[in-house]
């Protein structure tokens, strides 16, 4: 692997699957990376780079829209070398993969599961006995990648194995056993995923105009 970065094919497949999960436009090649026109109130578009390059630096010089976000599969120290100082960096996330089958995780008593499908997008909700939302997650499979997205356990229901159960239930819906499991993890989620056999492919750093 290069000094900094991740496999571009892996990143491209994951980003396409993420767009499917979120109902966003498919990524397009732009400035040596990939662009997704998210059109959200807090983000107009994002550029995702598997590795640093001249296109990232050019965007760093020319972007003026504060709703444009730059992403790089590398540490903040690496990304800083490619961007001018006007960009603020957050390097707390990580791109992670798992080659193994995710083992079944039964839910604790008094919880139930609802699994939905919208085209290639999967969504799962874990409900408590009173019908309230306890945990949720999303996933999509694309081009040899099965991407997990927005795996969330609500605070009153944490430390009960619900996050692992959500991932096991979603992973069971994988159509191709050869598809790699991929996600971007927060610091809290990273510990959970590593305990389940996931490995870090690269840091995942976000840059926003300060």
Beta strands, then each sheet from edge to edge (+ up, - down):
strand 1: 28-30
strand 2: 33-36
strand 3: 45-49
strand 4: 68-72
strand 5: 87-98
strand 6: 112-118
strand 7: 121-127
strand 8: 133-142
strand 9: 145-153
strand 10: 180-185
strand 11: 199-209
sheet 1: 1+ 2- 3+ 4+ 11- 5+ 10- 9- 8+ 7- 6+
end
